Amino acid sequence: MAETAPALVIFDCDGVLVDSEPLSLACLTAGLNRIGVSIDLDTVRDRFAGTSMVSIMGHIERDYGVPAPPGFVDDVKAETLATFDRELKAMRGVAGAIRALDIPCCVASSSDPVRLRHSLTLTGLLPLFSGHVFSSAQVARGKPYPDLFLFAAERMGTAPDACLVIEDSVPGVTAAVAAGMRVVGFTGGGHWGHDPAGADLLRAGAATIFSDYSNLSKVIIS
């Protein structure tokens, strides 16, 4: 456990800053069903939360034998953004918790840059990060590989072992551990009703679990 505060806090976005996962996973599941993939929402959540669309569709083609039809990914992205426009909310208390931190922060997300900035703009969170928002589109390999977190740390001028990552998915926790960073799991999103204790995240290497942003400062220095 950390004895001092980290030099940089790296936030995932979906399921950590914004409660987007129930919305995006439902859109993805409906889209996959339309193209003949027999898969339910729980399976989509368990297998694909926290991963990029490129990775998801690669798995779908390999495991289900269904390649993405032309335009499919763009259609799902458009449907997801339209759903966000109607329903997306920031996690309760996250804005105030970030403002109260006296530590540099950034975002490192598997979302594509358009969706990422759209989500942060809709919820009013984008200004909190002073432009320090990084996407898996900027690296060769997304989560569970460490590339994105290492890229973010480099861009922020911080050594990996001085970073703290806040993640809600097993691929994200795995990526942070592989990057040599301390990681804590967040289970306050609407998609974590199946495992609020975060057992999957702890098994993947999270140092601790929290579900309420009123506890953020304690988690960071614990």
C-alpha positions in Angstrom: 0.0 0.0 0.0 1.1 3.5 -0.7 2.7 5.5 2.1 2.4 8.8 0.4 0.1 10.4 -2.1 0.7 9.6 -5.8 2.2 12.1 -8.1 -0.5 11.5 -10.7 -4.0 10.1 -10.6 -5.2 8.4 -13.8 -8.9 8.0 -14.2 -10.6 5.6 -16.6 -13.7 7.3 -18.0 -16.6 4.8 -18.7 -17.8 3.4 -15.4 -15.5 5.6 -13.4 -16.2 9.2 -14.2 -19.4 8.7 -16.1 -22.1 6.1 -15.6 -22.1 5.1 -19.2 -21.5 1.3 -19.1 -25.2 0.3 -18.7 -26.1 2.4 -21.7 -23.2 1.5 -24.0 -23.3 -2.2 -23.1 -27.1 -2.3 -23.9 -26.5 -0.6 -27.2 -23.7 -3.0 -28.1 -25.7 -6.1 -27.1 -28.7 -4.9 -29.2 -26.4 -4.3 -32.1 -24.7 -7.7 -31.9 -28.1 -9.4 -31.7 -29.2 -7.6 -34.8 -26.3 -9.1 -36.8 -26.9 -12.6 -35.6 -24.7 -12.9 -32.6 -26.5 -14.8 -29.8 -25.2 -13.0 -26.7 -26.8 -11.5 -23.7 -26.1 -8.3 -21.7 -24.5 -10.1 -18.8 -22.0 -11.9 -21.2 -21.2 -8.7 -23.0 -20.6 -7.0 -19.7 -18.4 -9.8 -18.3 -16.3 -10.2 -21.5 -16.1 -6.7 -23.0 -16.5 -4.0 -20.4 -13.4 -1.8 -20.5 -12.2 -2.9 -23.9 -12.2 -1.1 -27.3 -14.6 -1.7 -30.2 -11.7 -3.0 -32.3 -10.9 -5.6 -29.7 -14.5 -6.5 -29.1 -15.3 -7.1 -32.8 -12.1 -9.2 -33.2 -13.4 -11.4 -30.4 -16.8 -11.6 -31.9 -15.5 -12.7 -35.3 -13.2 -15.2 -33.7 -15.5 -16.7 -31.2 -18.9 -16.4 -32.9 -17.9 -16.5 -36.6 -19.7 -13.2 -37.3 -17.6 -10.4 -38.9 -18.7 -6.9 -38.4 -20.9 -5.8 -41.5 -19.9 -2.6 -43.2 -20.9 0.4 -41.1 -21.8 -1.7 -38.0 -19.3 -0.2 -35.6 -20.1 3.4 -36.7 -23.8 2.6 -36.3 -23.3 1.3 -32.8 -21.2 4.3 -31.9 -23.9 6.7 -33.2 -26.6 4.9 -31.3 -24.5 5.0 -28.1 -23.8 8.7 -28.5 -27.5 9.4 -29.1 -28.4 7.4 -25.9 -25.7 9.4 -24.0 -27.3 12.7 -25.1 -30.6 11.6 -23.5 -29.4 9.7 -20.4 -25.7 10.0 -19.5 -24.8 11.3 -16.0 -21.5 11.8 -14.2 -20.9 9.6 -11.2 -22.3 11.1 -8.1 -19.8 13.3 -6.3 -17.0 12.8 -8.8 -16.6 16.5 -9.8 -16.3 17.8 -6.3 -14.0 15.0 -5.4 -11.6 15.8 -8.2 -11.7 19.5 -7.5 -10.7 18.8 -3.9 -7.6 16.9 -5.0 -4.3 18.7 -4.9 -2.7 16.2 -7.3 -2.4 16.3 -11.1 -5.1 14.2 -12.8 -5.7 12.8 -16.3 -8.0 10.5 -18.1 -6.9 7.3 -20.0 -9.8 5.5 -21.6 -10.5 2.7 -24.1 -13.2 4.9 -25.7 -12.4 6.4 -29.1 -11.6 10.2 -28.9 -15.0 11.4 -30.2 -17.0 9.4 -27.6 -14.5 10.2 -24.8 -14.7 13.9 -25.3 -18.5 13.8 -25.9 -19.0 12.0 -22.6 -16.8 14.4 -20.6 -18.3 17.4 -22.3 -21.9 16.3 -21.7 -21.3 15.7 -18.0 -19.3 18.9 -17.5 -16.2 17.0 -16.5 -13.8 17.9 -19.4 -12.5 21.2 -17.9 -11.4 19.4 -14.7 -8.6 17.7 -16.7 -7.1 20.7 -18.5 -6.9 18.8 -21.8 -5.1 15.8 -20.3 -7.4 13.2 -21.9 -5.9 10.1 -23.6 -7.5 7.4 -25.7 -6.5 3.9 -26.7 -6.6 5.2 -30.3 -3.3 6.9 -29.5 -1.4 3.6 -28.7 -0.7 0.4 -30.5 -2.5 -1.9 -28.0 -5.4 -1.1 -25.8 -6.2 -2.5 -22.3 -5.4 -5.1 -20.9 -2.0 -4.2 -22.3 -0.2 -1.4 -20.4 0.5 0.8 -23.4 -2.2 3.4 -22.7 -1.3 4.0 -19.1 2.4 4.2 -19.9 1.6 6.7 -22.6 -0.4 8.8 -20.3 2.3 8.8 -17.6 4.9 9.7 -20.1 2.8 12.6 -21.5 2.2 13.8 -17.9 5.9 13.5 -17.1 5.4 11.0 -14.2 7.1 7.7 -13.5 4.8 4.7 -13.6 5.4 3.8 -10.0 4.3 7.2 -8.9 0.9 6.9 -10.6 -2.4 5.7 -9.1 -5.0 4.4 -11.5 -8.8 4.3 -10.8 -10.5 1.5 -12.8 -13.8 -0.4 -13.0 -12.9 -3.3 -15.3 -10.7 -6.3 -15.2 -8.9 -5.4 -18.4 -8.2 -1.9 -17.0 -6.9 -3.2 -13.7 -4.8 -5.8 -15.6 -3.3 -3.0 -17.7 -2.4 -0.8 -14.7 -0.7 -3.7 -12.9 1.3 -4.5 -16.1 2.3 -0.8 -16.3 3.7 -1.1 -12.8 1.1 1.3 -11.3 -0.9 1.0 -8.2 -4.6 0.6 -9.0 -7.8 0.8 -7.1 -11.2 -0.5 -8.2 -14.4 1.6 -8.4 -17.7 -0.2 -8.2 -20.1 2.7 -7.9 -21.3 2.4 -11.6 -24.7 1.0 -12.6 -23.1 -2.1 -14.1 -21.5 -3.3 -10.9 -24.7 -4.6 -9.2 -23.6 -8.2 -9.7 -20.4 -7.7 -7.7 -20.3 -4.6 -5.5 -17.4 -5.9 -3.5 -15.3 -5.9 -6.6 -14.0 -9.5 -6.2 -13.1 -9.7 -9.9 -11.1 -6.5 -9.6 -9.3 -7.6 -6.5 -8.3 -10.9 -8.2 -7.0 -8.9 -11.1 -4.7 -6.9 -8.8 -6.6 -3.9 -7.4 -5.2 -2.8 -4.1 -8.6 -1.9 -2.7 -12.2 -1.2 -3.8 -14.4 1.8 -3.3 -17.9 2.8 -4.5 -18.4 6.4 -3.3 -16.4 9.4 -4.3 -16.7 10.9 -0.8 -14.0 8.3 0.0 -11.6 9.3 -2.8 -9.1 11.2 -0.8 -8.8 8.3 1.7 -8.4 5.8 -1.1 -5.6 7.8 -2.7 -3.4 8.0 0.4 -4.2 4.6 1.9 
